[in-house]
Amino acid sequence: MTETSAPHTEPDAPADDTDTRAAAPTGDPADGDEGAAPRATAAHQADTDAEDEGDEDEDGDDAEDEGDDDGEDKAEDGDAEGGRRGPSDTELFAQSEIAADYIEGLLDILDMDGDIDELVSSGRPVVEVVGGRLQNLVGQRGATLEALQELTRLAVYRQTGAPSRLLLDVGGFRAGRRKELAGVARTAVEKVRESGEALRLEPMSAFERKCVHDVVNAADGVQSESEGVEPNRRIVVHPA
């Protein structure tokens, strides 16, 4: 794992309960209204590209799954066969810096406090935001965080012209959720072992499915796959 860190600290500003739905920008917070149509076109293309790339990676089932790490080796092999190389750590860190600037601009708009760290971890750019009263940026079960991550990826795409596998975390939500899901996965493994029958879990986001896949695939006698389409895509755990 390669990890490089450079903290960004935002000046103190009074926090409030500003509605993120109204304030969240659709592109670079510094941009005006000009170029709205090109932004929409680029955003659509970036969203499609990022989902296609992530689909193969995070969920680990097939090319239709939306994800990040589980199929990483497969994605890298495909790049090698096609003559493409993955981005270097320098390029990945540059993506995290772009993302950090975008998030910093968003926090300014929302008048929120937050310390921003950009780094490269496990071959992907990461931005972590730490501070009080940031729950509005997380939302119920991380729904707002997932949407904000996509907006941030689009901001990176606009500057680099390439899809990004950026991972955004706010207030340590992903770390806490990962622990919860590990418990869910272990319980599912035990139930399938005892019953010998497949078990379908509740619909989850790509990040959540990746957390469950990691635990299930490390256990003996069981295996997992995803079925359905977003937002109702779920994991099925069944005997190996």
N, C-alpha and C positions, 0 to 999 in steps of 0.2 A: 504493500500500500504506500503510495506516495502522498504526502500531505504537506502542503505549503500554506501558511496562514499569514494574513495581513489584516489587522483589525481596522475597521472604519467606525469611528464614533461620531454619532450625530449630536450636535449641540442640544442642550436641554431646552425643551419647549413644553408648554403646558399640554397635558394629554386630555383628550375628551372622548366622547362616545360618537364621533363622527361616523355617519353611515358610509361604510366602504363601498356599498353598491353604487352610491351616487358619485363618489369621488374617485374611484379607481380608474386610472387612465387606460386607454386602449393602445397606447404606444409609448414613446418616450415622453415622460412627464413634462419635459421642457418644450416639446413641440406645440405648435399652435394648431389651428384647424386646417391649414393648408396641407395638401397632400393626403387628405383623408381617404380618397379612393385608392391611391397606390398602397396606402397602409393596409387597407382591407384586403387587397389582392395579395400582398406579401404575407399578411397574417394567415389568410386561408391556406396558402401554399406551405407556410412554415408549420401550421397546425397539422396538415396532412403528412408532411415529411416527418415531423417529430413523432407523430403517432405511429407511423409505419416503422420507424427505427426503434422506438420504444416497445412496440408490440412484440418484436422478436426477442427483446431483451429481458424485461422485468418479470413477466409472468412465466416465461420459460416453456410454454406449452407448444405454441406454433406461431406462425407469422401473423396471426390475427390478434394475438394477445397484446395488451398494452402493458409495457413494463420497462424494467431498467437493468437488472443485473443477471438474472438467472440464465439467460441465453447469451451472455456477453461473449463467451468464447466462440460460440457459433457465429455471432455477428462479425467478430474480428476475423474469423476464418474466411467468411464471405468477402470481406474487404480485401484480404490478402489475395484470394483467388481472382478478384476483379481488378487487381493492380492498384487498389486504393489503400492508403495507410490511414490509421486512426490519427486524430489530433495529438500533438505532443503535449507534455505537461505545461509548457509555456503557453500554448494555444488554449488549453483548457483553463489555465489560470486567467488568461485574458478574458475568457467568457465569464468567469466568475466576477471579474472586476466590472464588466459591463452590467451584469445582473445586479451587483451591489449598488452601482450608481443609479440604476433604475429604481431599486427598492428605496434608496435614500431619498430620491425625488418623491416617491409615493408617500413616505413618512412625513416629508415636509408639507405636502399637500394636505395630509390628514392631521397635521399638527400632533404627531405622535413621537414619543421618545423610543429610541432603540439603538443598540450597538450592533453593528454589522460586521461579520467576519466572512471573508471569501477565502476559499481554499480548494485544493484538488484532493479528492479522496477516492481510492479504488478506481482510478482512471476516469473520473468524471468531475465536472465543476460543481462546487457546493457553495451555497450562501446560507449562513445562519444568522437569524435576527434574534437578539436577546434583549428583553426589557419588560417593564411592567405595563399592564393594561394593553396587551396586544391580542387579546382573545378575539377581537373583531376581525383580525387577519387570519384567524384559524377557522372559526365557524364550527358548526355542528359536525362532529366526526371528521374535521379537517376539510370540509367541502370548500370553504373559502380559500384555504391554503392551496388546495389543488388548482383552483381557478387562477389564483395569483401566480402559482408556479408556471402555468401555461402562458400567462401574459408576460412573465419575465423571460421565458424561453423565446417568445416572439420578439421581445426587445433585443435579445442577443442575435436572433436571426436577422433582424433588420440591419445590424451593423456588420455581421460576419458573412451573411449570405448562405450560411449552413445551419441545418437543424442542430439543436443543442439538447443534450441529455442532462441539463442542469437539474440539480436537486435543491429545493428550497425548504428550509425548516424555520419555523417561528416558535419561539418560546420553548424549544425542546419537545414540541408536540410529537414529532416522528419517533424520537427515541422512546418516549413513554408509550406510544401506541404500539411500537414494535414489541415491547415487553408484554403488553396485554395480549397481542395476537399470538405470541409464542405460547402463552397459556391456552388459548383457544385451540391452537394446532395440536398441542400435546393431548388435550382432552379428546379431540377428534380421533387422533391416532389410537388411543386406548379403546374408544367405543368401536372403531372399525375392527380392531384386533379381537375384541370380545364377541362381537356379533357376526363377523365375517361378511358384513354387508356394507355397501357403499353408503357414505354419509354426505349429504349436500349441505354446505354452509350458507350463511346469509350472503347476499350480494356485497361485494367489497370493491374498493377502488384498486387501481393497479398497484399502488404502493402496499396496500393491505394484503392483496393476494400474494405479492412477492414475499412478504414476511411469513405468511403461512406456508407457501411452497418450500421455503428454505428449511423450516422445521420438519415438515412431513417428509421431504425427500432425504433428510438425514436419518430418518427412522427406518428400522427393518420391518419388512412384511407389509408395508403400505406404500401407496404412491398417490399422487394428486394430479389433477388436471383442471382446467377451467372450461366452463360452458356458458352459453348465453352471450348476449351483447350488452354493451354499456347502455344505461347505468345499472343493469341487472345482472351483470356478469358475476359468476360465483365459482367457488372451488368445490370440486367433488373429490372426496378422499375415499379410496377403495382398496381392497386387498391387492397386494402385488401378485 
